[in-house]
Amino acid sequence: TFETAIADLDPIVALLSLIHLTGDRQLLHRYGPELEGTQDQQRSAFSDMGGHDHKRADPAIVAEIRGLLLKEVTGRHEVLLREPDPALFREMLKLALGQELPEASIGPARHHGGFVTDTRVRPQEVLPPADFKVLVIGGGMHGINAAVKLKQAGFAFTVLESRHEIGGTWSVNRYPGAAVDTPSVQYSYSFDPNPSWTKFYPMKEEFLEYLERVADKHRIRPNIHLNTTMDAADWDEARQLWIVKATREGKEVTYEANAIILSVGVLSRPRWPDAKDRDKFKGPVLHSAAWDETVDLTGKRVAIIGTGCSGVQLTRAI
């Protein structure tokens, strides 16, 4: 119910929601000072802010704010403030975070808050020529991004993906515990934010599903050639074209393009440590970027080399 949902809201979130619904900026002056210092500080995987004691808001004030919000929501009025102006946004952000953000972070914050999408948009002055072809190498996160933007701009394009599915790193990496190491609200497309992440750091399966949905929504699948590996690219000076040799479904094919966008990631290729006598170890040797799912680790003593994000995720999972 609305009552239950609003009762669970942080008082500051409830107040800011009320301002959006009513468009009443005076609410920030009336209740903001009462809520100062009550902010919960969010911990990140890569920072430790130490212990943080914060004051508790006056229950009467909180009840008043929630009551106003419930009345507004159940009244089904039209939202009057969908996108706060810069001055108001700064003050709302300051109250929500308990600190002022640097100016350079204001733009990204508007994006992360969902008030602005497609932040990197350039007005199109002319349509691209009908015969201008673009080849995107790689169907991972960056390749999908390139494909969507090329389609929006009206370019003829083709995406070459060496694997049987899109997703790049999120298709290749299948080690136990594989997950995104960046907060989900930040690790997503500005033109297609996802309000329904189930975790602050989503598991790789959930992120791969997100990429699949984006590809389907923007209808770029017909332009993606799976199981296609680029073998060579040579520039034909006379014709002003790239001649790209590739292997598709085991057969040699040739592509021509006016431009190539390389979207080949670095996290999908195993990099083995230069360890002395590694070849003498008799047990299974696995790599997070080339995981062998047939190996059963039950009852085995496992040494994990590396303490980066993959190493931490693996350790927790196994």
Order of alpha helices (4+ residues) and beta strands (2+ residues): alpha-alpha-alpha-alpha-alpha-alpha-beta-alpha-beta-alpha-alpha-beta-beta-beta-beta-beta-alpha
